[in-house]
């Protein structure tokens, strides 16, 4: 075990959906632990603003814009990162979308678009990054799953299906990659104050329900996810794989 097992100095991390919300908080946490961070997303202006914030804090950061659901763009983006910046040691699959409405109201196109972002995206990025990790016999993959990977709520059936798939991608891939010393784990965030959850945060009735239902009695703030990501990306987690780490204020433990 290294003297400082949580130190990520010399490691390079790619965080998809890293321009804002939980992705940015994770990128910031990894960078604070010493990693060189590449933030990904589709909005170049948002990515540039994220890099400026990270650089202003003294962190090593860059941006690479591509759509994780676009096979050719993913391949080109990952190749560019590894050509220009170096090997990707840590991958955090955070990019995701959600559409909240009853399942019968979904069109087939809406269903496919959500699954493309939330399931196909992680698959495509992993497929591009994994051969290098296996060849180097070192790598960390962290998939951002959800309470909805295991628990259901009305109006999020499509999202829950995608996050359930991502949980099993995580667990099965962990078994497949363990002989190569590549660890694959997931984080299941609870209710965080993010852009994606802004309509729920603004709903007084829903926020009151969160305060009652979450044992911690409140919404989580984005920086509170960073420690879990740093742990799973670090040498401290070298014998942790196929695990789903809940960061939910006790939600999944209570009834």
Steps between C-alpha positions, in 0.01 A plus 500: 500500500643843407583742781219727378243264345253776407762702310420516127813689397617388157161353408283629216120495536227540240166611646206494260232757564771687691395854418253543785311330781630175642745459214672827577503422873665165426753660265582758766544230765727288279706805407535602865636150569768559236354364178522675166137527393336505157137613512267386223159613382320629192500871591845643432428829675394320818811283486727801452338669801557184707866485398541868594356433846726200551808686376422796724514260796843382386388172347624337179198484269401492135185440297398265222156553348313205352165325528543174693217344298683564169722199429736674259527811718586292807773311318649820362473685832667229706774457239565876506524508879743211515705641211522855633483458877593140570337176615167511681546337841158585644167513320189641666185438297275776630323638190128421512155639425161459662145550373230489767158391379279189503630219283200493258582861407849408376553478129730229374743771395507652849560159654786425261661841552499456878645149481759620246629765738481299821595148385655517155713799605682322785540191281658699217738694724602189693559312175731778382695533825517142626753344257766745615424437866520124447829529311649711781339271760372799694176694491198623691151530354230670706144497366254748648196288566202606714260408775289414195745222419320305774188695599199618302294817496215614275588702189862378473453151355722564198771655717482215755530244222813674372658526844416138579679404180800712600518324838521162331747629241712603799477167681553276197784711363671493840517120474626513142775754568622383842772277349643812333517695830227737383241581766145593401261645758192717517376788712129526575424862588190586697318830468752771407442867424595495131376653176332170412309505829419873495125447436484264798697732726263782408196286585431578866294187551767275351780667696300450818467131409877478450559653842269242657612197298879548509638407843749788473197730463613705201606520138868425433735760355707403191843514672383225736538241223869575442642288783337182371640563152850568632492180705387281210754663266789455742738224608296476820239314291735258321308200640155657462320408180142432392374716787222760505578770757194691618543869574143562608482615859369158602204493257551144377555370855172634637131422460 
